[in-house]
Amino acid sequence: MTSIDKIIRQMETQTNGVRFEDAVKVCRKYFGPPRASSGSHIVFKMPWQGDPRINVQNRGGLVKPYQVRQILLALERLKTL
């Protein structure tokens, strides 16, 4: 099991306490390089129409729980493409 898989498993079991660096690592792996990065925000473009982005925000080294849920939903949707 790779470290990315371990991070995703952690994200699935607990949305609180996910490190910002880990969330960015997962997003880079599955969604490619960020389309925008400014300050504490990094935005990743999604490969589908509609809401075509994931915004990851660094809050004291952690990601907000709703952003973790967005990443997990995007990963699920990516499996169906």
N, C-alpha and C positions, 0 to 999 in steps of 0.2 A: 504494500500500500504506500503510495507516495504521500509526501507532505501535503499536497493539494487535497488529496482524498481525506486525510485526517482533518484538515481545516474545514472542509465541507461537512464532514460528520459532526464536528463540534458545532458548526453553525446550525445544523439541523436539530441538535439536541438542546442547544441553549443559545438564544439570540442575544442575550446580554453578555457583555464581557468579551466580544470578538475584537481582536486587535485590528487596528486600521491597516497595518502592514499586511496582515494575513488576508483581509478582505480585498485589498488591492492586488495581491498576488493571484487570488482566485479570478478576479475580474480580468486581469491581463492575460491569464491562461485561456479563458473561454471567450472573451470579447475583444481581445487585441489591445493595442495601445490606446490610452485615453485620448479623446478628441479635444479635451480642454482640461487645464489644470491651473487653478489659481488659489493661492492661500491654502486654506484647509480643505478645499473641495477638489475632487477629481471626478470627471464626467466620462463615462464610457458609452459609446454608441452601440445600439442593438441592431442586429441584422434583420429587423422586421419593421413593418409600418405601424403607426399608432404612437405609442409612447416610446420613442426610440432612444431612451437613455436611462442610465443608472447613475445616480449621483452618490458618491461616497464621501462622507465628511469626517474629518479627524477631530474628535472631541476628547482631548486628553489622552490620545493614543488608542482610543476605542472608536468603534462605529456604532451609531445609533441602532437600536433593535429593529426599527421599521426598515432601515436600509438593508440590514441582513435579510429580512423577509423578502425584500424586493430582489436581492441577488438570488435567493433560492428560487423564487418564482421565475426569474429570467432563465436560470439553469434548467428548470423543468420545461419551460417553453422551448428552449434550445434543443432539447432532446427530441421534440416533435418535428423539427424542421428537416 
